[in-house]
């Protein structure tokens, strides 16, 4: 009994001792909660109570309890009446919330309304996420606030990163399309050249004026600002120059319609009149042969002959006067002039590739460079004296090697504007930085010239579009880098389309066959970069092409489709000729491969077999199978050539084209057919050795030696 009583007493003592310890621990913790401080915002001391009640930082921090969803009645006595701002949420009494009642700062929880617990839990979770997000945002603001330059720097850094990502994506698309990637070119770069001229070379395969007029709205849409019109013998000269006019030259009414169409679209027209070299069309004639620099070549005229200057002045007079909207009505009617149509502002006087210079008795005692510079000065002076408002353009190739002192002393710097032409991909290989520096010291401004056809082979049927596009892109980059050298900058870019390499050469790529190349290069020049979007690049819409389908292939694939077969589905003016040329190019390749194999790799239908009438009939018959197929295909193409080409060309032009491109294939295939049929008829053959051709006798060499 006594022992049980002692046990009960000890248990009570232990209970009271434990309760006292728990009370003291709770009292200590409560005191710690109200007396402990934290460091925040760069060293400012804030108490936990202030943080919880939201009184720190001028009210910027909300109460922690409020963020948990518990609203508190504000007691002004707590602030000593100094803060008249009611804490956020004090007036809210929404259903489902848990309310607080304050009694001199005391806190008493009130039973939540129905449905409030679940809402409080959800709000509790969401508000914790909000708290953490706010703290993250505050931390970002705090990190940005100390320095006034930090925020702009970070903004600029973000913009640079985004720009780099866009450029990387742009270059990826270029590679996917087979378009050359040129550093510094892309969306958002420098503006494009102010002037974009399209060159029509009429000295070969001159298109009908009706066709050229149909092209002009397309060129305008693609970004052209003007036309560089090189007539040569297609201009209707009169008077003493009448013999220069070709038999199929344009008449004056046709040229008038052409110029009116250009002016109506706001396209400037710059005539190109050769005045030194490339005068074969005139100097080949008996009437003008005495003006040649050398008797055996009509390539260039003699600059020291007085009659030469009279000839050049008459050339310029007839062309310029017809292009000027004068009162005598040569070009435009009075009502056309009143509409403020564009006026003639430039004349191009050529002067490129003057190969025969300082060879005649009158010139050979003078330096070539001085002869050339004097002639350019004299021609430009004629133009400026008679037509002071005209600006004179000249090809630059003859100036590249000349010394700076000679150029400055010549006086041409104030009279002419050089048009710097390079049709290869590496511009600086032909026009080095020192040449640009020299030009800028002599001329106030200059032009550039690329090519969309007629630059990579005298006998091509289709232009190599990727090479022409890269040439255009390279020029855009060079113009951006070199334009600032000139006091008046660079005027623009001329896209040349040569139809012959010179007056005596065969035809280059026909204009309809090169229209996709022109569209790609011109739209690129107009934007200052290649636009990879089929929606914003005007190529497909301008050429009336079907919209691209599927995302697996790019809308343009220059690396896979070198012949640009994709444009055969388009319906641009001359598209039938484009498809015709594609078929002709394919047949030409097949025929060349076949005839080369017959001559070089197969052993029964070579020139040796044909010459000696010695071969296997069965083998020859096998080889002629492919010949019959090709001969039939080429013959069908020849029969449709005239009707196809007549859309754009007169009978003189398509007759010349057929003779140059189709007849040689027909003749070669027919020759092999005749030879093969002759070999097949033989039934008896001679013994070997066969008599052989004696090349020594043919060459006039003694066989014994």
C-alpha positions as CSV (number, residue, x, y, z in Angstrom):
1,X,0.0,0.0,0.0
2,X,2.7,2.4,1.0
3,X,4.8,1.5,-2.1
4,X,1.8,2.2,-4.4
5,X,1.3,5.6,-2.9
6,X,4.9,6.5,-3.5
7,X,4.7,5.4,-7.1
8,X,1.6,7.6,-7.6
9,X,3.4,10.6,-6.1
10,X,6.4,10.2,-8.3
11,X,4.3,9.9,-11.3
12,X,2.6,13.2,-10.5
13,X,5.9,14.9,-9.9
14,X,7.3,13.7,-13.2
15,X,4.1,14.8,-14.9
16,X,4.3,18.3,-13.5
17,X,8.0,18.4,-14.2
18,X,7.5,17.5,-17.8
19,X,4.6,19.9,-18.2
20,X,6.8,22.7,-16.7
21,X,9.6,21.9,-19.2
22,X,7.1,21.9,-22.1
23,X,5.7,25.2,-20.9
24,X,9.2,26.8,-20.6
25,X,10.1,25.4,-24.1
26,X,6.9,26.9,-25.6
27,X,7.6,30.2,-23.8
28,X,11.1,30.3,-25.2
29,X,10.1,29.5,-28.7
30,X,7.4,32.2,-28.6
31,X,10.0,34.7,-27.4
32,X,12.4,33.6,-30.1
33,X,9.7,34.1,-32.7
34,X,9.1,37.7,-31.6
35,X,12.7,38.7,-31.0
36,X,14.7,37.0,-33.8
37,X,15.5,39.2,-36.9
38,X,16.5,38.2,-40.5
39,X,18.7,40.0,-42.9
40,X,17.1,40.9,-46.3
41,X,17.5,43.2,-49.2
42,X,21.1,44.0,-49.0
43,X,21.5,44.0,-45.2
44,X,18.2,45.7,-44.0
45,X,17.0,44.1,-40.7
46,X,13.4,42.8,-40.8
47,X,11.7,41.0,-37.9
48,X,9.8,37.8,-38.6
49,X,6.7,39.4,-37.0
50,X,7.0,42.3,-39.4
51,X,7.4,40.0,-42.3
52,X,4.4,37.9,-41.3
53,X,2.2,41.0,-40.8
54,X,3.4,42.7,-43.9
55,X,4.7,45.9,-42.2
56,X,8.3,45.7,-43.7
57,X,9.6,47.5,-46.8
58,X,6.9,50.2,-46.8
59,X,4.2,47.6,-47.4
60,X,5.8,46.1,-50.4
61,X,5.7,42.5,-48.8
62,X,2.3,41.1,-48.1
63,X,1.6,39.4,-44.8
64,X,2.6,35.7,-44.9
65,X,-0.7,34.8,-43.3
66,X,-2.6,36.8,-45.9
67,X,-0.8,34.9,-48.7
68,X,-1.9,31.7,-47.0
69,X,-5.5,32.9,-47.3
70,X,-6.1,34.2,-43.8
71,X,-7.4,37.8,-43.7
72,X,-6.7,40.1,-40.8
73,X,-8.6,43.0,-39.4
74,X,-6.2,45.9,-39.2
75,X,-5.8,47.8,-35.8
76,X,-4.6,51.3,-36.4
77,X,-3.2,51.3,-32.9
78,X,-0.7,48.7,-33.9
79,X,0.9,51.2,-36.3
80,X,0.4,54.1,-34.0
81,X,-1.9,55.6,-36.7
82,X,1.0,56.3,-39.0
83,X,-0.1,54.1,-41.9
84,X,-3.5,54.8,-43.3
85,X,-3.3,52.0,-45.9
86,X,-5.7,49.2,-45.3
87,X,-4.0,45.8,-45.6
88,X,-4.8,43.9,-48.8
89,X,-7.9,41.7,-48.3
90,X,-9.1,43.2,-45.0
91,X,-12.5,44.1,-46.5
92,X,-13.0,40.7,-48.2
93,X,-15.6,38.4,-46.8
94,X,-15.9,35.8,-49.5
95,X,-17.7,32.5,-48.9
96,X,-15.4,29.7,-48.0
97,X,-12.7,32.0,-46.6
98,X,-11.3,31.7,-43.1
99,X,-11.5,35.0,-41.2
100,X,-9.4,36.5,-38.4
101,X,-10.7,38.7,-35.6
102,X,-8.2,40.9,-33.9
103,X,-8.2,42.0,-30.2
104,X,-5.3,44.4,-29.6
105,X,-3.2,42.5,-31.9
106,X,-4.4,39.1,-30.6
107,X,-5.4,36.4,-33.0
108,X,-8.5,34.2,-32.8
109,X,-9.5,31.6,-35.4
110,X,-13.2,31.5,-36.4
111,X,-14.8,28.3,-37.7
112,X,-14.7,28.3,-41.5
113,X,-17.9,28.5,-43.5
114,X,-19.1,25.4,-45.3
115,X,-16.9,24.3,-48.2
116,X,-14.1,26.6,-46.9
117,X,-11.6,23.9,-45.9
118,X,-11.3,22.5,-49.4
119,X,-11.0,26.0,-50.9
120,X,-8.5,27.0,-48.3
121,X,-6.3,23.9,-49.1
122,X,-6.4,24.6,-52.8
123,X,-5.7,28.3,-52.2
124,X,-3.0,27.4,-49.8
125,X,-1.1,25.4,-52.4
126,X,-1.6,27.9,-55.2
127,X,-0.6,30.8,-53.0
128,X,2.6,29.0,-52.0
129,X,3.5,28.7,-55.6
130,X,2.6,32.4,-56.0
131,X,4.8,33.3,-53.1
132,X,7.8,31.4,-54.5
133,X,7.2,32.9,-57.9
134,X,7.0,36.4,-56.4
135,X,10.2,35.8,-54.5
136,X,11.9,34.7,-57.7
137,X,10.6,37.8,-59.5
138,X,11.7,40.0,-56.6
139,X,15.1,38.4,-56.7
140,X,15.4,39.2,-60.4
141,X,14.4,42.8,-59.7
142,X,16.8,43.2,-56.9
143,X,19.6,41.8,-59.0
144,X,18.8,44.3,-61.8
145,X,18.2,47.4,-59.6
146,X,21.7,48.2,-58.2
147,X,23.2,49.2,-61.6
148,X,21.5,51.5,-64.0
149,X,23.3,49.8,-67.0
150,X,22.5,46.2,-66.0
151,X,19.0,46.1,-67.4
152,X,19.8,47.6,-70.8
153,X,22.8,45.3,-71.1
154,X,20.8,42.3,-70.4
155,X,18.1,43.4,-72.9
156,X,20.8,43.9,-75.6
157,X,22.2,40.5,-74.7
158,X,18.8,38.8,-75.2
159,X,18.3,40.6,-78.5
160,X,21.7,39.4,-79.7
161,X,21.0,35.9,-78.7
162,X,17.6,35.9,-80.5
163,X,19.2,37.5,-83.6
164,X,21.9,34.8,-83.6
165,X,19.2,32.1,-83.3
166,X,17.2,33.6,-86.2
167,X,20.4,33.9,-88.3
168,X,21.3,30.3,-87.5
169,X,17.8,29.1,-88.6
170,X,18.0,31.2,-91.7
171,X,21.3,29.7,-92.7
172,X,20.0,26.2,-92.1
173,X,17.2,26.9,-94.5
174,X,19.6,28.2,-97.1
175,X,21.7,25.1,-96.9
176,X,18.5,23.0,-97.2
177,X,17.7,24.8,-100.4
178,X,21.2,24.7,-101.8
179,X,21.5,28.5,-101.7
180,X,25.1,29.7,-100.9
181,X,25.5,31.1,-97.4
182,X,27.2,34.5,-97.5
183,X,28.4,36.1,-94.2
184,X,26.6,39.3,-93.4
185,X,23.5,38.8,-95.6
186,X,20.1,38.0,-94.1
187,X,16.8,39.4,-92.9
188,X,17.3,42.7,-91.0
189,X,20.6,43.5,-92.7
190,X,21.5,46.5,-94.7
191,X,19.1,47.9,-97.4
192,X,19.4,46.6,-101.0
193,X,20.9,48.5,-103.9
194,X,18.8,51.5,-104.7
195,X,18.8,50.8,-108.5
196,X,18.3,47.3,-110.0
197,X,18.7,47.3,-113.7
198,X,17.8,44.3,-116.0
199,X,20.0,44.1,-119.2
200,X,18.4,43.2,-122.5
201,X,21.1,42.3,-125.0
202,X,19.5,42.6,-128.5
203,X,22.6,41.7,-130.6
204,X,21.4,38.1,-130.6
205,X,18.0,36.5,-130.5
206,X,16.1,39.7,-130.2
207,X,12.7,39.1,-128.6
208,X,9.5,40.4,-130.1
209,X,8.6,43.7,-128.6
210,X,5.2,42.2,-127.5
211,X,7.1,39.7,-125.4
212,X,9.4,42.2,-123.8
213,X,6.3,44.3,-122.9
214,X,4.7,41.2,-121.2
215,X,7.9,40.7,-119.2
216,X,8.1,44.3,-117.8
217,X,5.3,44.0,-115.2
218,X,6.9,40.8,-113.9
219,X,10.3,42.4,-113.6
220,X,8.7,45.3,-111.8
221,X,7.1,42.9,-109.3
222,X,10.4,41.2,-108.8
223,X,12.0,44.5,-107.8
224,X,13.5,46.0,-111.0
225,X,13.8,49.7,-111.2
226,X,15.1,50.1,-114.8
227,X,16.1,48.5,-118.1
228,X,19.6,48.6,-119.6
229,X,18.8,48.4,-123.3
230,X,21.7,47.4,-125.7
231,X,20.4,47.7,-129.2
232,X,23.5,47.1,-131.4
233,X,22.1,46.6,-134.9
234,X,18.5,46.3,-133.8
235,X,18.0,50.1,-133.6
236,X,16.4,51.7,-136.7
237,X,19.3,54.0,-137.6
238,X,18.9,56.5,-140.4
239,X,20.9,58.7,-142.6
240,X,24.6,57.9,-142.9
241,X,24.1,55.1,-140.4
242,X,21.3,53.3,-142.3
243,X,23.6,50.4,-143.3
244,X,24.0,49.5,-139.6
245,X,20.4,48.4,-139.3
246,X,19.8,44.7,-139.3
247,X,17.1,43.3,-141.7
248,X,15.0,42.3,-138.7
249,X,15.6,45.5,-136.7
250,X,12.8,47.0,-134.6
251,X,11.0,49.9,-136.2
252,X,10.5,53.2,-134.4
253,X,6.9,52.5,-133.5
254,X,7.9,49.2,-131.8
255,X,10.6,50.9,-129.8
256,X,8.1,53.7,-128.9
257,X,5.7,51.1,-127.5
258,X,8.5,49.4,-125.6
259,X,9.6,52.6,-123.9
260,X,6.0,53.7,-123.1
261,X,5.4,50.4,-121.3
262,X,8.6,50.8,-119.3
263,X,7.7,54.4,-118.4
264,X,4.2,53.5,-117.4
265,X,5.6,51.0,-114.9
266,X,8.0,53.6,-113.5
267,X,11.0,51.7,-115.0
268,X,13.9,53.9,-116.2
269,X,15.5,53.0,-119.5
270,X,19.2,53.4,-120.0
271,X,20.4,52.9,-123.6
272,X,23.8,51.2,-124.1
273,X,25.7,52.3,-127.2
274,X,29.2,50.8,-127.8
275,X,31.6,53.6,-128.7
276,X,35.0,51.9,-128.8
277,X,35.3,48.1,-128.6
278,X,32.6,45.6,-129.7
279,X,31.8,47.6,-132.8
280,X,31.9,44.6,-135.0
281,X,28.3,45.2,-136.3
282,X,29.5,48.4,-137.8
283,X,33.2,47.9,-138.6
284,X,32.5,44.6,-140.4
285,X,30.7,46.6,-143.2
286,X,32.5,48.0,-146.2
287,X,31.1,51.5,-145.5
288,X,32.8,51.7,-142.1
289,X,35.9,49.4,-142.6
290,X,38.2,52.4,-142.8
291,X,37.5,53.2,-139.1
292,X,39.1,50.0,-137.8
293,X,42.1,50.1,-135.6
294,X,43.5,47.2,-137.6
295,X,42.5,46.1,-141.1
296,X,42.1,42.4,-140.2
297,X,39.8,43.0,-137.2
298,X,36.5,44.9,-136.9
299,X,36.6,44.6,-133.1
300,X,37.6,48.3,-132.2
301,X,37.7,51.6,-134.0
302,X,40.7,53.9,-134.3
303,X,40.5,56.6,-131.6
304,X,43.0,58.9,-133.4
305,X,40.9,59.2,-136.6
306,X,38.7,62.3,-136.8
307,X,36.1,60.4,-138.7
308,X,35.8,58.0,-135.7
309,X,34.6,60.7,-133.4
310,X,32.1,61.9,-136.0
311,X,30.8,58.4,-136.3
312,X,30.4,58.0,-132.5
313,X,28.7,61.3,-132.2
314,X,26.1,60.4,-134.8
315,X,25.5,57.0,-133.1
316,X,24.8,58.7,-129.8
317,X,22.7,61.5,-131.3
318,X,20.3,59.1,-133.1
319,X,19.8,56.9,-130.0
320,X,19.7,59.6,-127.3
321,X,17.4,61.9,-129.3
322,X,14.9,59.2,-129.8
323,X,14.8,58.3,-126.1
324,X,14.3,61.9,-124.9
325,X,10.7,63.2,-124.5
326,X,11.4,66.3,-126.6
327,X,8.8,68.6,-127.9
328,X,9.0,67.3,-131.4
329,X,7.3,64.1,-130.2
330,X,10.1,61.7,-131.0
331,X,9.3,59.6,-128.0
332,X,6.1,60.6,-126.2
333,X,3.0,62.6,-127.0
334,X,2.3,65.8,-125.2
335,X,-0.1,64.3,-122.8
336,X,2.5,61.7,-121.9
337,X,5.0,64.4,-121.0
338,X,2.4,66.1,-118.8
339,X,2.0,63.0,-116.7
340,X,5.6,63.5,-115.5
341,X,6.9,60.2,-117.0
342,X,10.5,59.3,-116.1
343,X,13.0,61.2,-118.2
344,X,16.2,59.8,-119.8
345,X,18.9,60.3,-117.1
346,X,21.8,58.1,-118.1
347,X,23.6,56.8,-121.2
348,X,26.0,53.9,-121.2
349,X,28.9,54.2,-123.7
350,X,30.3,50.7,-123.3
351,X,34.1,50.7,-123.9
352,X,34.8,47.2,-122.5
353,X,37.2,44.7,-123.9
354,X,39.0,47.0,-126.3
355,X,41.5,44.3,-127.4
356,X,43.0,46.0,-130.5
357,X,44.5,49.2,-129.3
358,X,47.6,51.3,-130.3
359,X,48.3,49.1,-133.4
360,X,47.5,51.4,-136.3
361,X,50.1,53.9,-137.7
362,X,48.3,56.8,-136.1
363,X,48.1,55.2,-132.7
364,X,51.2,53.0,-132.2
365,X,53.4,55.8,-131.0
366,X,51.1,56.5,-128.0
367,X,50.6,54.7,-124.7
368,X,47.6,52.3,-124.7
369,X,46.3,53.7,-121.4
370,X,46.5,57.3,-122.6
371,X,44.8,56.4,-125.8
372,X,41.9,54.8,-124.0
373,X,41.5,57.5,-121.4
374,X,41.5,60.3,-124.0
375,X,38.9,58.5,-126.1
376,X,36.6,58.1,-123.1
377,X,37.1,61.7,-122.1
378,X,36.3,62.9,-125.6
379,X,33.1,60.8,-125.9
380,X,31.9,61.8,-122.4
381,X,32.6,65.4,-123.2
382,X,30.4,65.2,-126.3
383,X,27.5,63.8,-124.2
384,X,27.9,66.4,-121.5
385,X,28.2,69.2,-123.9
386,X,25.1,68.3,-126.0
387,X,23.0,66.8,-123.2
388,X,24.2,68.3,-119.9
389,X,21.6,66.5,-117.8
390,X,22.8,63.1,-118.8
391,X,25.1,61.0,-116.7
392,X,27.6,58.8,-118.5
393,X,28.3,55.2,-117.5
394,X,31.3,53.2,-118.8
395,X,32.4,49.6,-118.3
396,X,35.4,49.4,-115.9
397,X,37.5,46.5,-117.1
398,X,40.0,48.6,-119.1
399,X,40.6,50.9,-116.1
400,X,41.5,48.3,-113.5
401,X,45.2,48.0,-114.2
402,X,45.7,51.8,-114.7
403,X,47.7,53.9,-112.2
404,X,45.8,56.3,-109.9
405,X,47.8,59.2,-111.2
406,X,46.9,58.5,-114.8
407,X,43.2,58.2,-113.9
408,X,43.2,61.4,-111.9
409,X,45.1,63.3,-114.6
410,X,42.7,62.1,-117.4
411,X,39.8,64.1,-116.0
412,X,37.2,61.3,-116.5
413,X,36.5,61.2,-112.8
414,X,34.0,64.0,-113.1
415,X,32.5,62.9,-116.4
416,X,31.7,59.2,-116.1
417,X,30.5,56.6,-113.6
418,X,32.3,53.2,-113.9
419,X,30.1,50.0,-114.0
420,X,32.3,47.4,-112.3
421,X,31.4,44.0,-113.8
422,X,32.4,40.5,-112.5
423,X,30.4,37.4,-113.3
424,X,32.4,34.9,-111.3
425,X,31.8,34.0,-107.7
426,X,35.0,35.5,-106.3
427,X,34.6,39.3,-106.9
428,X,37.8,40.3,-105.2
429,X,39.8,38.0,-107.4
430,X,39.2,40.4,-110.3
431,X,38.6,43.7,-108.5
432,X,40.9,43.8,-105.4
433,X,40.5,46.1,-102.5
434,X,43.3,48.4,-103.9
435,X,41.2,48.8,-107.1
436,X,38.2,49.8,-105.0
437,X,40.3,52.3,-103.2
438,X,41.7,53.7,-106.4
439,X,38.2,54.0,-108.0
440,X,36.9,55.8,-104.9
441,X,39.7,58.3,-105.1
442,X,38.8,59.1,-108.7
443,X,35.0,58.7,-109.0
444,X,32.3,60.0,-106.8
445,X,30.1,57.0,-107.4
446,X,30.0,53.7,-109.4
447,X,27.7,50.8,-110.4
448,X,28.1,47.1,-110.1
449,X,27.1,44.4,-112.6
450,X,26.3,40.7,-112.1
451,X,24.9,38.3,-114.7
452,X,21.8,36.1,-114.8
453,X,22.8,34.4,-118.1
454,X,25.4,34.4,-120.9
455,X,28.4,34.3,-118.6
456,X,29.5,30.7,-118.1
457,X,29.8,29.3,-121.6
458,X,29.2,30.4,-125.2
459,X,27.1,27.5,-126.1
460,X,24.9,26.8,-123.0
461,X,21.2,26.0,-123.3
462,X,20.3,26.6,-119.7
463,X,22.0,29.0,-117.3
464,X,23.7,27.5,-114.1
465,X,21.3,29.2,-111.7
466,X,23.2,28.5,-108.5
467,X,26.4,30.1,-109.9
468,X,24.4,33.2,-111.0
469,X,22.7,33.4,-107.6
470,X,26.0,33.2,-105.8
471,X,27.4,35.9,-108.0
472,X,24.5,38.2,-107.1
473,X,24.9,37.4,-103.4
474,X,28.6,38.0,-103.5
475,X,28.0,41.4,-105.2
476,X,25.5,42.4,-102.5
477,X,28.1,41.7,-99.8
478,X,30.8,43.5,-101.7
479,X,28.6,46.5,-102.3
480,X,27.8,46.7,-98.6
481,X,31.5,46.7,-97.8
482,X,32.8,49.0,-100.5
483,X,30.0,51.4,-101.0
484,X,31.1,53.7,-98.2
485,X,34.4,54.4,-99.9
486,X,32.6,56.6,-102.5
487,X,31.4,60.0,-101.6
488,X,28.1,59.4,-103.3
489,X,28.0,55.6,-102.6
490,X,27.2,53.0,-105.2
491,X,24.2,53.7,-107.5
492,X,23.0,50.1,-107.9
493,X,23.3,46.7,-109.5
494,X,22.8,45.8,-113.2
495,X,21.9,42.2,-113.9
496,X,23.3,41.5,-117.3
497,X,21.9,38.8,-119.7
498,X,24.3,38.4,-122.6
499,X,22.9,36.8,-125.8
500,X,26.2,36.4,-127.6
501,X,29.8,36.8,-126.4
502,X,30.3,39.1,-129.4
503,X,28.8,39.8,-132.7
504,X,30.3,36.8,-134.4
505,X,29.6,34.2,-131.7
506,X,26.7,31.7,-131.6
507,X,23.6,32.3,-129.4
508,X,23.8,31.9,-125.6
509,X,20.9,30.8,-123.5
510,X,17.6,32.2,-124.8
511,X,15.8,34.7,-122.6
512,X,12.7,32.5,-121.8
513,X,15.1,29.7,-120.7
514,X,16.8,32.1,-118.3
515,X,13.7,33.8,-116.9
516,X,13.8,31.7,-113.7
517,X,17.4,32.6,-113.2
518,X,16.6,36.2,-113.7
519,X,13.7,36.0,-111.2
520,X,15.8,34.4,-108.5
521,X,18.7,36.9,-108.9
522,X,16.5,39.9,-109.3
523,X,14.3,39.2,-106.2
524,X,17.5,38.6,-104.2
525,X,19.0,41.9,-105.3
526,X,15.7,43.7,-104.5
527,X,15.7,42.4,-100.9
528,X,19.4,42.5,-100.3
529,X,19.4,38.8,-99.4
530,X,17.7,35.5,-100.5
531,X,14.3,35.2,-98.9
532,X,13.7,31.6,-97.9
533,X,9.9,31.9,-97.5
534,X,7.8,30.9,-100.5
535,X,5.1,33.2,-99.2
536,X,7.1,36.4,-99.1
537,X,9.5,35.7,-101.9
538,X,7.8,36.9,-105.1
539,X,9.5,34.3,-107.4
540,X,6.7,31.7,-107.5
541,X,3.9,34.1,-107.7
542,X,5.6,36.3,-110.4
543,X,6.3,33.2,-112.6
544,X,2.8,31.8,-112.0
545,X,4.1,28.6,-110.4
546,X,2.0,26.2,-108.3
547,X,2.2,26.5,-104.6
548,X,4.7,24.1,-103.0
549,X,3.2,21.1,-101.3
550,X,4.7,19.1,-98.4
551,X,7.2,20.1,-95.8
552,X,9.7,17.3,-96.5
553,X,11.3,19.2,-99.4
554,X,12.2,22.8,-99.8
555,X,10.3,24.8,-102.4
556,X,13.7,25.5,-104.2
557,X,16.4,22.9,-104.3
558,X,19.3,24.2,-106.3
559,X,21.7,21.4,-105.2
560,X,19.3,18.7,-106.3
561,X,17.6,20.2,-109.3
562,X,20.4,21.9,-111.3
563,X,18.3,22.0,-114.4
564,X,15.5,23.7,-112.5
565,X,12.9,21.3,-113.8
566,X,10.5,22.6,-111.1
567,X,9.9,25.7,-113.2
568,X,8.6,23.6,-116.0
569,X,5.3,23.5,-114.1
570,X,5.0,27.3,-114.2
571,X,3.1,29.4,-116.7
572,X,5.2,32.5,-117.2
573,X,5.5,34.2,-120.6
574,X,7.7,31.9,-122.7
575,X,7.2,28.8,-120.4
576,X,6.5,26.6,-123.4
577,X,10.0,27.6,-124.7
578,X,11.4,26.8,-121.3
579,X,10.0,23.3,-121.4
580,X,11.2,22.9,-125.0
581,X,14.7,23.9,-124.0
582,X,14.7,21.4,-121.1
583,X,13.7,18.6,-123.5
584,X,16.4,19.8,-126.0
585,X,19.0,19.9,-123.3
586,X,18.2,16.3,-122.2
587,X,18.4,15.1,-125.8
588,X,21.6,16.9,-126.4
589,X,23.2,15.2,-123.4
590,X,22.0,11.8,-124.5
591,X,23.1,12.3,-128.1
592,X,26.6,13.5,-127.0
593,X,27.0,10.5,-124.7
594,X,25.9,8.1,-127.4
595,X,28.1,9.5,-130.1
596,X,31.1,9.7,-127.8
597,X,30.6,6.1,-126.8
598,X,30.4,5.1,-130.5
599,X,33.6,6.9,-131.3
600,X,35.7,6.2,-128.2
601,X,34.4,3.2,-126.3
602,X,32.6,0.8,-128.6
603,X,34.5,-1.1,-131.2
604,X,32.3,-1.7,-134.3
605,X,31.0,1.8,-135.5
606,X,34.1,3.9,-135.1
607,X,35.6,6.1,-137.8
608,X,38.1,3.3,-138.5
609,X,35.3,0.8,-139.1
610,X,33.4,3.2,-141.3
611,X,36.5,4.2,-143.4
612,X,37.4,0.5,-144.1
613,X,33.9,-0.8,-144.3
614,X,34.9,-3.5,-141.9
615,X,32.7,-4.5,-138.9
616,X,30.2,-7.1,-137.5
617,X,26.7,-6.6,-138.9
618,X,25.1,-8.0,-135.7
619,X,27.1,-5.7,-133.5
620,X,26.4,-2.7,-135.7
621,X,22.7,-3.5,-135.6
622,X,22.7,-3.6,-131.9
623,X,24.5,-0.2,-131.7
624,X,22.0,1.4,-134.2
625,X,19.0,0.6,-131.9
626,X,19.8,3.6,-129.7
627,X,20.6,5.7,-132.8
628,X,17.1,5.1,-134.2
629,X,15.4,6.2,-130.9
630,X,17.5,9.4,-130.6
631,X,17.0,10.3,-134.3
632,X,13.3,10.0,-134.0
633,X,13.2,12.1,-130.8
634,X,15.4,14.9,-132.3
635,X,13.4,14.9,-135.5
636,X,10.2,15.4,-133.6
637,X,11.8,18.2,-131.6
638,X,13.0,19.9,-134.8
639,X,9.4,19.7,-136.3
640,X,7.9,21.5,-133.3
641,X,10.8,24.0,-132.8
642,X,9.5,26.7,-135.1
643,X,5.9,26.6,-133.8
644,X,7.2,26.8,-130.2
645,X,9.8,29.5,-130.7
646,X,7.6,31.7,-132.8
647,X,5.8,33.0,-129.6
648,X,8.9,35.1,-128.8
649,X,11.1,35.2,-131.9
650,X,10.9,35.9,-135.6
651,X,11.8,33.4,-138.2
652,X,15.3,34.7,-138.6
653,X,16.0,34.0,-134.9
654,X,14.4,30.6,-134.6
655,X,15.9,29.5,-137.9
656,X,19.4,30.4,-136.6
657,X,18.7,28.6,-133.3
658,X,17.5,25.4,-135.0
659,X,20.6,25.5,-137.3
660,X,23.0,25.9,-134.3
661,X,21.4,23.6,-131.8
662,X,19.3,20.9,-133.5
663,X,20.7,20.3,-137.0
664,X,24.2,19.3,-135.8
665,X,22.6,16.5,-133.8
666,X,20.4,15.4,-136.7
667,X,23.4,15.4,-139.1
668,X,25.6,13.3,-136.8
669,X,22.8,10.8,-136.0
670,X,22.0,10.4,-139.7
671,X,25.6,10.0,-140.6
672,X,26.0,7.2,-138.2
673,X,22.8,5.6,-139.4
674,X,24.0,5.7,-143.1
675,X,27.4,4.3,-142.1
676,X,25.8,1.6,-140.0
677,X,23.4,0.5,-142.8
678,X,26.4,0.3,-145.2
679,X,28.4,-1.8,-142.8
680,X,25.5,-4.2,-142.4
681,X,25.2,-4.8,-146.1
682,X,28.6,-6.3,-146.5
683,X,28.8,-10.1,-146.8
684,X,32.5,-10.7,-147.7
685,X,35.5,-9.1,-145.9
686,X,39.2,-8.9,-146.9
687,X,42.1,-10.6,-145.3
688,X,44.0,-8.8,-142.7
689,X,46.1,-6.7,-142.5
690,X,44.0,-4.0,-143.8
691,X,45.5,-1.0,-145.7
692,X,46.1,1.8,-143.3
693,X,45.9,5.5,-143.6
694,X,49.4,7.0,-143.8
695,X,49.4,10.1,-141.5
696,X,53.0,10.9,-142.5
697,X,51.9,11.5,-146.0
698,X,48.9,13.5,-144.9
699,X,51.1,15.8,-142.8
700,X,53.8,16.1,-145.5
701,X,56.4,14.3,-143.4
702,X,58.9,11.7,-144.7
703,X,58.0,8.4,-143.1
704,X,61.6,7.3,-142.9
705,X,62.6,10.3,-140.8
